[in-house]
Amino acid sequence: MAKQATPETQKNMQRAPLSLYRKYRPLEFKDVRGQEQVVSVLEAAIKNKKIAHAYLFAGGRGTGKTSMARILAHALGTSEEDIYEMDAASNRGIDEIRALREGVSTLPFNSAYKFYIIDEAHALTKDAWGALLKTLEEPPSHVIFVLATTELDKVPETIVSRCQVYSFKKPTSEVLKKLVFDVAKKEDASIEPTAAELVALMGDGSFRDTLGILQKVLTLSSDTKLTEEEVAQVVGAPSGEIVNEFLEALALKQPGEAIAAFHRAIAAGAAPQVFIMLAMQKVRGVLLLRFLPKAADTLTEQFGQDDLLYLKDLAGAKGAAINAEVLAQLITAYVETARAPLPQVPLELALYRLFSN
């Protein structure tokens, strides 16, 4: 289990610019976004000196599990030389766990604890789990483990029962949007609200993916004012006008025109799944405005004033054909697109179903 990079690697790391995710990774509990339920319990445990010797952090990719593990280690006064990280996806066998068990038996260099972080823990083999279990059953008093996983169901129950389990939830679009605004400002740029909304939407509940998209936009943009068009270019999103044309066709019950708008978007470089996501978002907006008019206050920043007026129009009699069944079919098409041999087919099929009667 490697502790430090070689001098040559360190030089290369110094030359290469840090990714935004690493540059703005939270370093203290107060910096963590969207995981208040985890932070409050861990802070209380430290304050009351009730530290467990094995934690299991479970949640989607990019939700901050490894960052939280490092924050916990530092909050306990653990120095860098006493923090050990292992990627179980590439170090998943019994030999690696045996080496870890040998290291566990020695005392930390100059900290109260040796702190082990095992990322992608679900990838460990059956034999590796068996070897690790023995250590978790009777851990030395100077050792703390944090197992991080995106697939809790693949972690053996015998392991889960010996850990304190914390669930990391996906950050909301609002949390991600604020992150985009804050990081863009720190990078001496500004971003349009609708552009920030699109970055947050495409980040799909991942801090890492959201900042990865923002970094691409910052790299490609020649201006310090980031626009929705620039974000759309990076993520393969269609123009708002084409998505509105698609909704207009739905409202008029014209499946042929809806398919034509979809095909134009694909021809212009839009990704089918991204097109469906944006259409789904606007159909949801129409339904919210129809059944919960006061939602307009929260939807203004999401869509912008012009789009919001258009969606309000569709929420009335003009868009009566845009209903819950349309939203359900779009959701089905979105899910099926990822595994379809022809990614255009699921949405086309959804439209055939909607207007076949």
N, C-alpha and C positions, 0 to 999 in steps of 0.2 A: 504494500500500500504506500504509494509515493507521498512524501511529505512536502518537498520543495522542488521547484523547477530548477533545471540546470542553469548555469550562468548564461549560456547561449540562448536558452528559451526565455529567460528573463529579459535579455536584450531585445529579442523579437517582440515580446509582449509590450515593452516600453515604446517600440517603434509604431506598433499597430494601435490605432485608436480604439478605445474601449467601446463596446456596444452600449447603447443607451440603457439596456436592461442591467448590465453590470455597473455602469456609471452611476445610475440612480437606484441601485438596489438598496432597500432599507437597511440601516445599520443599527437602529435601536427600535425598541417596541413602539415608541411614539411616531416612528416613521411609517409603520405598517398601515396599509390601507385595506379596508374591506374584510378584515378578519378580527374584528373587535372581540368576538366570542372566544377566540383562542388567546389573544393577548391578555385579556382580563384575568383568565384563569392562571396562565403562566406567571404573570406578575404577582398574583396573590400567592402562588406556590413558593416563589422566591422570597417574598416578604415574610411568609410564615415558616420558611425553611422546611418545606415539605416537598422535597425534590424526589421525583421517581428516578429509577435507574434505567427505565426503558420507556420510550415514547414511540407512538406510531402516528405519523402525520399522513392523512389520506385526503386526496382531492385531485381535481383535474390538473392538467399540465399548466405550468406558468401561474399557479395561484399563490406561490410564495412559500412552499413547504421547506425547501432547503435554506432559503433566506431566514426563515423563522428559526430553524435549527441553529444556524450560526449566531443569530441574535441571542438565543437562549444560552448558547455556550459562552458568549462574551459577557452576558449579564451575570453569569456565575463566576466570572473572573478567569475564564480559561484562556490561556495564551495561545497564539497561533500554532506554536510547535506541539501543543497538546490536543489539537483538533485534527482528526483524521477523517477524510472523506473517501468513500468508495462508491463507484458506479457499479451496481450489481448487474446491470445489463451487459457489461463487458468483463466483469469479475464475479461470475455467478457460481463457480464450482466449489467443491469441498476443500480443495487445496487453499483457495483464497481465505475461506473461513477458518481453516486450521491456522493459517498464518496470523489471522486476526486474533484468534484465541491465545496464541503464544504472546502476542503483543499486549493483550489485556492484562496478563499476569504481572507485567512490570509497572512500576510506579510512574506517575507523570513527571515531566521535567521540573516545572516550577509552578504548577497549578494544583488546585484541590482535586481536579478531575482530569481524566483522559476522556475526551469527548469524541465518540464515533458517530459519523453520519453515513448511513447506507442508503443511497438514492436508488430509485427503481427497484426497491426491495423485492417486489413480486417476481422479479426475474430469477431469483435464486433457485437452484435445483433442489430436489427433494432431499438429497444427501446433505447439501449445504444448510438447509433449514434444520435438519436433525442436529448437525454440529453446532449451529448457533443456539439452538434451544437449550443445550446444556449450559451455555454461558448465561443465557437470560434467566434460567432457573435459579442460579446461585451466582449473581454477578459480584465481582469484587467491589468494595465500598467506594473505590476511587474511579469507577467507570460509569459513564452514562452513554446509552445508545439512543439514537433517533433513527427510526426506519421511516423512509418516505416512499409513498407509493401512489400511483394513479389508479391502481386496480386492487382495491382492498379485498375483493372476493377471492383473489388468488393467494392471499396470505393465509397460511394454515391457522386454524382456530387455536391450536396450542401456542402459537406465537402471539396472536392477538390477545389472548387471555392474560399474558404476562406483560402487556404494555398498557400504558395510559393512551387511549385513542383520541385523537383530535381530528375533526372533520373540517377541511378547508373548503369553503363555499366559493363558487364562481363570483368574481366581482361583478356588480351591476354595471349596466351601461353608463350610469351617472358617475360611478367611481372611476371607471376607465376614462371617461370623457374629461373629468377633472385632472386626471393624471396626464393626459395629452396636453391640456392647456398649460399645466405647470411645467412640464418638461420642455415644451416648445419655447416657453418664456425663458427658461434657464439656458436654452440653446440660442438665445437672441433672435427668436422668430415669434411670429404670432400666427394663429390659425383661425379660419372662419368657423363659427359654431357648427354649421352643417358639415364642414370638413372633419372637425373633431368628432362629431357624431358618427360619421362614416368610418373613421379609424377605430373608434370604440366598438362599433357594430362588427367590423371585420376581425377585431381582436378576439371575438368569440369567447369572452370570459377568461382570457389569459393576459396577465400583465406583460409577460415576455413577448407574446405575439403582437400585442398592441404597440409596444415600444419598437418592435422590429419593423412594423409598418410605418410608424412615424419616422424612423431612421431612414428608410428608403425614400420617403417623401422629402425629407430634409436634404438628402444626398442629391436627388434629381432636380430639386427646385433651385432656380436662379434668383429667387426673390425671398425676402424674409416674411412675406405674407403668404401663408399656405392656403390654397383654395381647394374647394371640393373637387374641381376638375383634375387637379394634380393628384389628389388622393385616389380618385376614380381610375386614373391612368395606372397607378401603382398596383391596385388591388383587382383590376379587371372589372370595374363596375361600369354599368351602362349610364348614359346621361339621364338626368331626371326627366327630361322631356320624353324620352322613349318609354320610360316606365309609366309616365302619365298617359301616354298614348295607349299603352297596354290596358291600363285601368279604364280608360274611356271606352275601349272596345268591350271590356267586360260589362260595363254599365249599359251599353247598347245591345248586349247579347250578340256580339259579332265575333265568333271564335276565329274566323279566318283572319280578321284584322288584328286580333290579339296575337295569333301565331306569327303574322307578318312582322309585327312590332318586335316580338321576341327574336325572330331571325335577323332582323336588321341590327339588333343589339349584338348578337353573336358575331355577325359579319364585321362589326366595328371593333371587335376585340373583347367584348364582355364575356366573362365566364358564366355558363348557364346557372350554376348554383348561386352565384352572387346576384344575378338578375332575379332569381326566384326569391332570394332573401329580401331584396329591396322592395319587390312587389308585395311580398308578404307583410313587410313592415308598414307599407302604405295602406293595404287593405285593413290591417289591424287599426290603423289610425282612423280610417273611415268608420269602422264599427264602433270605436270608442267615442268618436264625435257624435254618432247617432244615438248611442245609448247612455253616454255619460258626457254631455256637452261641456261640463266644467273641465274636462280633460284638455281642452284647448290651451289652457294656461301652461300645462307641462309639455305640450306638443309643439309649441311655437319654436323653441330652440332646436328641437329635433328635426323639423322639416323646413324651417324658414317661413317667412310671412306669405310669400306667393304660393308655395306648395300647400300651406295650411288652408288658405282660402279655397284652393282647388279641392282639397279633401273635404272641406265643409260643404261644398257644393254637391259632392258625391254622397255625402251623408244624408242628403235630402231625397226627394222623390226621384231625382234624375238618376241616382245610383242605387236604386232599390234592388237591382240584380246582384249587386255586390253584397253578399250575405255571409253567414257563418259557414255555409257549405263551400263557398269559394275559398275562404281562409283554410278550411280543413283540407281541401284538395291541394292547395299550395304547400301546406306543411308536408303532406304525403309526397308530393313531387320533389320537394327539397331533400327529404330523407333518401328517396330512391335514386336521385341523380348521382350521388357519390359512387354507387355500385352499378350503374347502368352502362352497358357497352356503348350506347350512343347517348351522351348526356342531355341531348335535346329532347329525347323521347318522353321522359316522365312528365314534363310540363305539357307537352302536346297531348299526351294521354289524359292528363287531368282536365284539359279544356274539352276534349271529346266527351268525357264523362259528364261534365257540367252542362253541356249544351246538346246532348244527344236526344233529349226529350222535347 
